[in-house]
Amino acid sequence: MNNSPLDREWSLPALLSFALPTMAMMLFMGCYTVVDTIFVARFVDADALAAINIVCPVVNVTVGLGTMLATGGNAIVSRKLGAGEKLEAKADFTLLVIAAAVVGVLLLGGGSLWKEEILLALGASPQLFPHCEEYFSFLMWFLPANMLQTLFSNLLVTAGRPGLGLGLSLAGGIANIILDYIFIVPCGLGVGGAALGTGCGYLIPAAAGILFFFRGKGTLSFVRCRWNGRVLWESCLNGSSEMVGQLASAVTTLLFNLSMMKLTGEKGVAAITILIYTQFLLNTLYIGFSMGVAPILGFQYGSGNIRRQRRVLRDCLGFVAVVSLLVFAGARWGGPYIIQLFVPDLSEVYRLAAGGFSVFSYSFLFCGANIFASAFFTALSNGKVSAFLSFLRTMGFLSGGIILLPRIWGINGLWLAVPMAEGAAFCVSCGCLLLYGRRSLAI
């Protein structure tokens, strides 16, 4: 008999209740990330804000690696739990955690050895380089903790403890906000204080997650495990779309920064920083919902219950459609107020960001469906289709738009790149859901 909390009938209210902690966790993560940049913009300067965006690709790569192991491994672990293979699921989970810790240490080593080369390659100008170096020098020591907290935020849901994941994220986020203020304002550590506060925020869920899974009382816990290259390979393959998405974010952030530096200088980089972080905040609803329901889809796939899976898919698509309209409306008419949180409304940075947001906001009509479609195929262990969708959305279409459209319409073309890329990806996502989704559900 399978006693997993995932083995049940799922109505839309039940789905939302199960996914709500993850959604709230992601939304809060978005909020405290935005607060981080608000403190820097308000209490340091616009150059420091731009420096955070220069370093952002390093964070994208770290989160991408952690999310790849988490979502790809989650599909394997939840599938084995659904098939009743509990001990194998725990062994695979333990191996994933060890792999994440090792990768985090390797990232720390690489950042220490090639710090200057990395920052110059990311486009740090002579004016921004001191801020970039200060921020990166603090942040890189917390990259292993970032890997682990990313992994645990996903797998606590699979362990049937989404509320704990939410609590840990809240604790880390609150600590981040408080420490940001202390390190930046009273201590006067500048942008380095922001990095230190963010790193401490990573440590709390990472350390607490380790303690929880060592207790061995939940659905998942640490057990003795052996090297299993096949599990790691399948995890990386299944979660490759999430890795592709984060790598693409790193590349497109770099392209945005280089284009903005060329068109408007450092103030343009500060403006695009505001839009990118605001986009992340609003997208957390879709990301959290997709993460929250992924174990349910993976479990039903593993148990072979097609009827339940079809109902879950239908309810998820309906929810994403409604939320997309609401987020678009909020972004379209509330954008100027959001931007004023970062910079005064008479500043040059505000003028650039507000002009971009009026165009940028149309992307929210499409990105929710794109994010969910990629997560859906990951949950069904169809990493190839998931990676294909992520690549087209965040690398193919968007990178092409960033490179080509400014040549036609200048800075307006740069803002237009995001909604055009999301709209094109939406058409492809719908086609894949109709074609491959039916095939997967027919297995």
C-alpha positions in Angstrom: 0.0 0.0 0.0 1.3 3.5 -1.0 1.0 6.0 1.9 2.4 8.9 0.0 0.4 12.2 0.4 0.6 12.5 -3.4 -1.6 9.4 -3.9 -5.1 11.0 -3.9 -7.7 12.6 -6.1 -6.8 16.2 -7.0 -9.4 19.0 -7.5 -8.3 22.5 -8.4 -8.8 23.7 -4.8 -6.7 20.8 -3.6 -4.0 21.6 -6.2 -3.9 25.2 -5.1 -3.7 24.2 -1.4 -0.8 21.9 -2.1 1.0 24.3 -4.4 0.3 27.4 -2.2 3.3 27.0 0.1 5.7 26.7 -2.9 4.0 29.6 -4.6 4.3 31.7 -1.5 7.9 30.6 -1.0 8.8 31.6 -4.5 6.9 34.9 -4.3 8.7 35.7 -1.0 12.0 34.8 -2.6 11.2 37.3 -5.4 10.2 39.9 -2.9 13.3 39.7 -0.8 15.5 39.6 -3.9 13.8 42.8 -5.1 14.2 44.4 -1.6 17.9 43.5 -1.9 18.2 45.7 -5.0 16.0 48.4 -3.6 18.3 48.8 -0.6 21.3 49.0 -3.0 19.5 51.6 -5.2 18.4 53.7 -2.3 21.3 53.5 0.1 24.3 53.1 -2.2 23.9 54.3 -5.8 22.7 53.4 -9.4 26.2 52.1 -10.3 26.0 49.6 -7.5 22.6 48.5 -8.7 24.0 48.1 -12.2 26.9 46.0 -10.7 24.4 43.5 -9.2 23.1 42.9 -12.7 26.6 42.5 -14.1 27.2 39.7 -11.5 23.8 38.2 -12.0 24.8 35.6 -14.6 27.0 33.9 -11.9 23.9 33.5 -9.7 21.9 32.3 -12.8 24.4 29.5 -13.4 24.4 28.5 -9.7 20.7 28.4 -9.5 20.5 26.7 -12.9 22.7 23.8 -11.8 20.8 23.5 -8.5 17.5 23.6 -10.2 18.6 21.1 -12.9 19.5 18.5 -10.2 16.4 19.4 -8.2 13.7 19.2 -10.9 15.3 16.5 -12.9 16.0 14.4 -9.8 12.6 15.2 -8.4 11.0 13.5 -11.4 13.0 10.4 -10.7 12.4 10.4 -6.9 8.7 11.1 -7.2 8.3 8.5 -9.9 10.0 5.9 -7.7 7.9 6.9 -4.7 4.8 6.5 -6.9 6.0 3.0 -7.9 6.6 2.1 -4.2 10.4 2.0 -4.5 11.0 4.0 -1.3 14.5 2.9 -0.5 15.8 3.6 -4.0 14.1 7.0 -3.9 15.9 7.9 -0.7 19.3 6.7 -2.1 18.8 8.7 -5.3 17.9 11.8 -3.2 21.0 11.4 -1.0 23.2 11.2 -4.1 21.6 14.3 -5.5 22.4 16.3 -2.4 26.0 15.1 -2.4 26.4 16.1 -6.0 24.9 19.6 -5.4 27.4 20.2 -2.5 30.3 19.1 -4.7 29.3 21.3 -7.6 28.9 24.3 -5.2 32.4 23.9 -3.9 33.7 23.7 -7.4 31.9 26.9 -8.3 33.5 28.6 -5.2 36.9 27.4 -6.3 36.5 28.7 -9.9 35.2 32.1 -8.7 38.2 32.5 -6.4 40.7 31.6 -9.0 39.3 33.6 -12.0 37.4 36.4 -10.3 38.8 39.3 -12.4 38.6 37.4 -15.7 34.9 36.5 -14.9 33.9 40.0 -14.1 35.6 41.5 -17.2 34.0 38.8 -19.4 30.6 39.8 -17.9 31.0 43.3 -19.2 32.1 45.2 -16.1 33.2 48.7 -17.2 36.0 50.6 -15.4 33.3 52.6 -13.6 31.4 49.6 -12.4 34.3 47.1 -11.8 35.0 48.1 -8.1 31.3 47.6 -7.2 31.2 44.3 -9.2 34.4 43.0 -7.5 33.1 43.9 -4.0 29.7 42.2 -4.6 31.2 39.1 -6.1 33.9 38.7 -3.5 31.4 38.3 -0.7 28.8 36.3 -2.7 31.0 33.6 -4.1 31.6 32.1 -0.6 27.9 31.3 -0.3 27.5 29.5 -3.7 27.5 26.0 -2.1 24.7 27.0 0.2 22.8 28.5 -2.7 23.0 25.1 -4.5 21.7 23.2 -1.5 18.8 25.6 -0.6 17.7 25.4 -4.3 17.7 21.6 -4.1 15.8 21.5 -0.8 13.2 24.0 -1.8 12.1 21.5 -4.5 12.5 18.2 -2.7 10.8 19.3 0.5 7.6 19.4 -1.6 8.2 15.8 -2.8 8.8 14.8 0.8 5.3 16.0 1.5 6.5 19.0 3.6 5.9 22.1 1.4 5.0 24.1 4.5 8.5 23.5 5.9 10.0 24.7 2.6 7.9 27.8 2.9 8.9 28.4 6.5 12.6 28.0 5.7 12.4 30.4 2.8 10.6 32.9 4.9 13.3 32.6 7.6 16.0 33.0 5.0 14.3 35.9 3.3 13.5 37.8 6.5 17.1 37.3 7.6 18.3 38.6 4.2 16.2 41.8 4.5 17.2 42.5 8.1 20.9 41.8 7.4 20.9 43.8 4.2 19.8 46.9 6.1 22.3 46.3 8.9 25.2 45.6 6.6 24.4 48.4 4.1 23.2 51.2 6.3 24.6 51.1 9.9 27.7 49.1 9.0 28.3 51.0 5.7 29.5 47.9 3.8 27.8 49.1 0.6 27.1 46.6 -2.1 29.3 44.0 -0.4 26.9 44.2 2.5 24.0 43.3 0.2 26.0 40.2 -1.0 26.7 39.2 2.6 23.0 39.5 3.6 22.0 37.5 0.6 24.5 34.8 1.4 23.3 34.5 5.0 19.8 34.1 3.6 21.1 31.1 1.6 22.6 29.5 4.7 19.4 29.2 6.8 17.4 26.9 4.5 20.5 25.0 3.5 21.5 24.2 7.0 17.9 23.5 8.2 17.3 21.3 5.2 20.4 19.2 6.1 19.2 18.8 9.7 15.6 17.9 8.6 16.7 15.1 6.2 19.2 13.7 8.7 16.4 13.0 11.1 15.0 10.3 8.8 11.4 10.6 9.8 9.8 11.9 6.6 9.1 10.4 3.2 12.6 11.3 2.1 15.8 11.1 4.3 19.5 10.6 4.0 20.6 7.0 3.6 23.8 5.2 2.6 24.1 5.4 -1.2 26.5 4.4 -3.9 27.7 6.2 -7.0 25.0 5.9 -9.6 26.0 7.8 -12.8 22.8 6.8 -14.5 20.7 8.6 -11.9 22.8 11.8 -12.1 22.8 11.7 -15.9 19.0 11.2 -16.0 18.5 14.0 -13.5 20.7 16.3 -15.6 18.8 15.3 -18.7 15.4 15.6 -17.2 16.2 19.0 -15.6 18.2 20.3 -18.6 15.4 22.6 -19.5 15.7 24.4 -16.2 19.4 24.6 -16.6 19.0 25.8 -20.2 16.6 28.4 -18.8 19.0 29.7 -16.3 22.0 29.7 -18.7 19.9 31.5 -21.2 19.0 34.0 -18.5 22.7 34.5 -17.9 23.4 35.0 -21.6 20.4 37.3 -22.2 21.3 39.3 -19.1 24.8 39.7 -20.5 23.4 40.7 -23.9 21.0 43.2 -22.2 23.9 44.7 -20.2 26.1 45.0 -23.3 23.4 46.5 -25.4 22.3 48.9 -22.7 25.9 50.0 -22.1 26.2 50.7 -25.8 22.9 52.6 -26.1 22.6 54.5 -22.8 25.6 53.7 -20.6 25.6 52.7 -16.9 22.2 54.3 -16.3 20.7 52.0 -18.9 22.2 49.0 -17.1 20.6 50.2 -13.9 17.2 50.5 -15.7 17.3 47.0 -17.1 18.3 45.7 -13.7 15.0 47.1 -12.3 13.0 45.4 -15.1 14.7 42.1 -14.8 14.2 41.8 -11.1 10.6 43.0 -11.4 10.0 40.3 -14.1 11.5 37.7 -11.8 9.2 38.8 -9.0 6.1 38.6 -11.1 7.1 35.3 -12.7 7.5 33.6 -9.3 3.8 32.9 -9.2 4.1 30.7 -12.3 7.4 29.2 -11.2 6.1 28.4 -7.7 2.9 26.9 -9.0 4.7 24.7 -11.6 7.2 23.5 -8.9 4.3 22.8 -6.6 2.3 20.6 -8.9 5.3 18.9 -10.6 5.5 16.2 -7.9 1.8 15.4 -8.4 2.2 15.0 -12.1 5.3 12.9 -11.7 3.6 10.7 -9.1 0.6 10.1 -11.2 2.8 9.3 -14.2 4.8 6.8 -12.1 1.6 5.2 -10.8 0.1 5.1 -14.3 -3.1 7.0 -13.3 -3.8 8.8 -16.6 -7.3 9.9 -15.6 -6.0 11.8 -12.6 -3.1 13.3 -14.6 -5.4 14.6 -17.3 -7.6 16.3 -14.7 -4.6 17.9 -13.0 -3.3 19.2 -16.4 -6.7 20.7 -17.3 -7.0 22.5 -14.0 -3.4 23.7 -14.1 -3.8 25.3 -17.6 -7.0 27.0 -16.5 -5.3 28.5 -13.4 -2.3 29.7 -15.4 -4.5 31.4 -18.0 -6.4 33.4 -15.3 -3.3 34.4 -13.4 -1.6 35.5 -16.6 -4.4 38.0 -17.3 -4.2 39.3 -13.7 -0.4 39.7 -13.7 -0.5 41.5 -17.0 -3.1 43.9 -15.8 -1.1 44.6 -12.6 2.1 45.1 -14.5 0.6 47.2 -17.2 -0.9 49.8 -14.9 1.2 49.4 -11.7 4.7 49.4 -13.4 5.5 53.1 -12.6 4.7 52.6 -8.9 7.0 49.5 -8.8 9.9 51.5 -10.4 9.5 54.3 -7.9 10.4 51.9 -5.2 13.9 51.7 -6.7 14.6 55.2 -8.0 13.0 58.7 -7.8 10.5 59.5 -10.5 12.5 62.4 -11.9 15.7 60.5 -12.4 17.1 59.4 -15.8 17.1 55.8 -14.6 13.3 56.1 -13.8 12.6 57.5 -17.3 14.4 54.7 -19.0 12.8 52.0 -16.9 9.2 53.4 -17.1 9.4 53.6 -20.9 10.6 50.0 -21.1 8.0 48.6 -18.7 5.1 49.9 -20.8 6.3 47.5 -23.5 7.8 44.8 -21.4 4.6 44.1 -19.5 2.9 42.4 -22.5 5.3 39.4 -22.0 3.2 38.4 -18.9 0.4 37.3 -21.1 2.5 34.4 -22.4 5.3 33.6 -20.0 3.1 31.7 -17.5 2.0 29.1 -20.1 5.6 28.8 -21.3 7.0 28.2 -17.8 4.3 25.6 -17.0 4.7 23.7 -20.2 8.4 23.3 -19.6 7.8 22.1 -16.0 5.1 19.7 -17.2 7.4 17.8 -19.6 10.2 17.8 -16.9 7.7 16.1 -14.5 6.9 13.5 -17.1 10.7 12.8 -17.5 10.6 14.2 -21.0 13.6 16.4 -20.6 14.2 16.8 -24.3 11.0 18.6 -25.1 11.3 20.6 -21.9 14.8 21.7 -22.8 13.7 22.5 -26.3 11.0 24.8 -25.0 13.3 26.5 -22.6 16.0 27.0 -25.1 13.7 28.6 -27.7 12.0 30.9 -25.2 15.0 32.1 -23.2 17.9 31.7 -25.6 16.8 31.4 -29.2 13.9 33.9 -29.5 15.1 36.3 -26.8 18.8 36.4 -27.8 17.8 36.9 -31.4 15.5 39.7 -30.4 18.1 41.5 -28.3 20.6 41.4 -31.1 18.4 42.3 -34.0 15.5 44.5 -32.8 17.6 47.4 -31.4 19.2 47.8 -34.9 15.7 48.5 -36.2 14.0 50.5 -33.4 16.8 51.4 -31.0 16.1 51.1 -27.3 12.4 50.4 -28.0 13.5 47.4 -30.0 15.4 46.2 -26.9 12.3 46.4 -24.7 10.2 44.7 -27.4 12.5 41.7 -27.5 11.0 40.1 -24.4 7.2 40.1 -25.3 8.0 39.0 -28.9 10.1 36.1 -27.6 7.4 35.1 -25.1 4.7 35.3 -27.7 6.7 33.1 -30.2 7.5 30.6 -27.5 3.8 30.5 -26.5 2.9 29.2 -29.9 5.5 26.5 -29.8 4.5 25.5 -26.2 0.8 25.1 -27.2 1.9 22.9 -30.1 4.1 20.7 -27.9 1.3 20.3 -25.3 -1.1 19.3 -27.9 1.3 16.9 -29.6 3.7 15.4 -27.1 1.4 15.9 -24.1 -1.2 13.6 -25.6 1.5 11.0 -26.4 2.8 11.2 -22.8 -0.6 10.8 -21.3 -1.4 7.9 -23.5 1.5 5.8 -22.1 
